Amino acid sequence: RNGDISVPPVDENRPGIAPEMYDMAVGLIREFDVMEEKEQGKYGQSEFASVRGTVLVFLPGLQEIIKMLDRVR
């Protein structure tokens, strides 16, 4: 993990979610975890903070949800 998150280019003539956009979203979610760990420390043997925030991601359809879920795991 290098911590670099960049915004991928968007082509208005080609609607859809580019793989780089999924990567950006996952990178941001992971950075939120890092921020929480820095603020709170890790909880016991867990790899996460004791109180974790929630991220709501809006996606247009089931296929996009499945793709995002695969990347987050």
Buried (B, 14 or more C-beta within 10 A) or exposed (E): EEEEEEEEEEEEEEEEBEEEBBBBBBBEBBEBBEEBBEEEEEEEEEEEBEEBEEEEEEBEEEEBEEBBEEBEE
